[in-house]
Amino acid sequence: MLNDNFSLPVRVYYQDTDAGGVVYHSTYLNFMERARYEWLRALGFNVHAMVEVHNILFMVRSLEVEYLKPAILDDLLHVSVAVTEVGRSRIALFQEIICNHVKLVSATIQVVCVGADTLKPVRIPAPLREKIGKVA
């Protein structure tokens, strides 16, 4: 890993579950996206400002998820984000969702930095690249 894990606490609400009170599989992706958003914010990069200032977006290029155990209604989850590799326009991340020290879900995710107007890959802004390097 290039940097320390960032972790976001997320409570499971009724809206996150199916009729049996179990978190629906795609909801975990929403939790992971929320954690990535807050990870960027913790690094000092508001997602809205990245569009306004740097004219960039991050889009998921690939995603591999392993579901190990289910989360249920009212669980307090911890959704982590860790950088594993940084390329010119790509960031590889490893994310886990943990509940009571038990791993429920793990994922490897590749995000690509794209121009907000073209949606084509562009270089990761130097300030963000530097910030990722400082936490490594």
C-alpha positions, -999 to 999 in steps of 0.1 A, spaced: 0 0 0 12 35 -7 -6 52 21 -24 46 54 -59 34 51 -86 60 53 -118 47 70 -153 61 69 -179 48 94 -213 40 77 -244 29 95 -267 5 76 -302 20 73 -334 3 62 -331 18 27 -298 -1 23 -313 -35 28 -335 -60 10 -368 -74 25 -348 -97 48 -328 -68 64 -296 -78 45 -276 -52 27 -282 -54 -11 -251 -63 -30 -249 -30 -51 -253 -9 -20 -218 -19 -9 -206 -1 -41 -224 31 -29 -206 28 5 -173 24 -12 -179 54 -35 -189 75 -5 -156 65 12 -136 75 -18 -153 109 -20 -146 115 17 -110 102 13 -104 129 -14 -120 155 9 -97 144 38 -68 150 14 -81 185 8 -97 179 -26 -134 186 -26 -149 167 -56 -169 197 -68 -139 220 -66 -119 195 -86 -143 200 -115 -144 238 -110 -106 243 -105 -89 214 -122 -116 205 -148 -113 168 -139 -135 139 -128 -126 105 -115 -144 76 -132 -143 39 -122 -124 20 -149 -125 -15 -133 -139 -30 -102 -134 -65 -87 -155 -72 -56 -155 -102 -32 -185 -106 -10 -175 -126 21 -202 -120 47 -234 -100 48 -241 -67 66 -275 -63 82 -298 -35 93 -282 -12 119 -246 -25 116 -219 1 119 -195 -5 90 -160 9 85 -153 14 48 -116 18 41 -96 32 12 -60 26 5 -39 35 -26 -20 7 -41 -6 23 -72 -6 57 -90 -1 60 -127 -2 91 -150 -40 92 -151 -49 61 -130 -51 53 -93 -54 18 -81 -72 14 -48 -80 -14 -23 -112 -10 -3 -126 -31 25 -158 -30 44 -154 -42 80 -180 -48 108 -169 -57 143 -134 -65 131 -148 -90 105 -141 -84 68 -174 -84 49 -164 -71 15 -131 -64 -3 -126 -47 -37 -98 -36 -60 -108 -6 -79 -91 14 -107 -102 49 -112 -91 71 -141 -87 109 -141 -106 123 -171 -112 158 -184 -146 170 -172 -155 183 -207 -140 155 -228 -142 124 -205 -109 114 -219 -79 104 -197 -58 133 -184 -28 136 -160 -37 135 -123 -32 171 -111 2 177 -95 -13 189 -61 -33 157 -57 -4 135 -68 19 153 -43 -7 149 -15 -10 112 -21 28 110 -20 30 128 13 7 102 30 27 73 15 
